[in-house]
């Protein structure tokens, strides 16, 4: 309980810090919201030119960007610290997390905040409202949507944590971790109808990019309970694996002698 | 002459530096491979549905256009603005602007040097793979090569000026990232990244033609048959934009230096 209190305190403190630079804060949020519209334009015109592809109508991508935007926004705003793990390792800042009696993962996760991710969250929310109006979602669909937002956030957090934990094994793992994470994220922004056969299998079970947006949209549209159970099981699997992998990888960490007071 | 040799030495040093670090190259190859694989499979499926031709353009031409775009992204000149921003934020810029060379020019060569090895390696290997897997687009090499080379070079110069201008804005505003994101997305969309240019609606085609953001990636259009007739006007547009942004960058950079003097770096 005290760990959670500390995590909430960290988040509040980081948010306050960012808010001090008001212009930068507002520009980041608005800029990111506008920036994300590009993907919507691209895939909307793609859908308009091609028509229905694998059951995906042009405006179904609203749902894709709703889920991916919201999960990205939640994780990158509240738990942005995990994306700093490679930097913490290479600079030796990770030492300070090891020397405190609190939950290491929770403390690392909440050590940073990314204000621009609030723009992603806003964008996801706009897309979700538009998707809700377009599809005229029922109460049941709406409830499942809320559950799926939590699920996609956990998946995004878990796989990102795995990508970043790889840095424990490498001399300068920042690029490798970022590269893997980019591949995971960028593939989640492709049109859901694009993935068939082997490609679909790979991006569900090996690199879970499709679980961030495409599969949740298909669950909502088709009310597919089998897919819902599958995504729940995969979420548990990825979350447990990521936490275990983080703590196992952490044992590889060797403290360095960089003198400083950390971040 | 001596100055030019110095700039190319800087480029060579940064390129050699990248050549020593294999992880970057492996990552670039891996990213390029995954991007191309997904896009090629997606459009393979789409073109299959549409009988092999969409908006009068075939699969091979479309894939080559997208391949060129992805290769240009590997060169990654757009990172220049963040490099400048980091130097401004850290205060290191003060040291660099006092050196007896132009700070912006040296940064241009640095950023080219950082991406050149990956770009050349991936472009050559990728082109051979493309010829084997996708085929050769319907272009005459004696026309395509000079057209591609000029539009590519002019596009990259324009890109350096635009992103350089964003970078210099770091002297005035604390965080240039939001401007970078918006401009970057314009460049990405109008360059034909995920959606090929042949599938653009009319308003986007016009925007890609007349805007400076579209002009950065004119090279991606060189594989289309219509490009030959548009070549001269497109080159003229690129030169006009280079002059406009060159002048603008020069003015803003001078103002930035004044500002950095006032603030003491």
Interface residues (C-beta under 8 A of the other chain):
Chain A: X21 X23 X24 X27 X28 X30 X31 X32 X34 X35 X37 X38 X39 X41 X42 X43 X45 X46 X48 X49 X50 X53 X116 X170 X172 X175 X176 X179 X182 X183 X186 X187 X190 X191 X194 X195 X196 X199
Chain B: X23 X24 X27 X30 X31 X34 X35 X37 X38 X41 X42 X45 X46 X49 X50 X54 X55 X173 X174 X175 X177 X178 X179 X181 X182 X184 X185 X186 X188 X189 X193 X194 X195 X199 X200 X201 X204
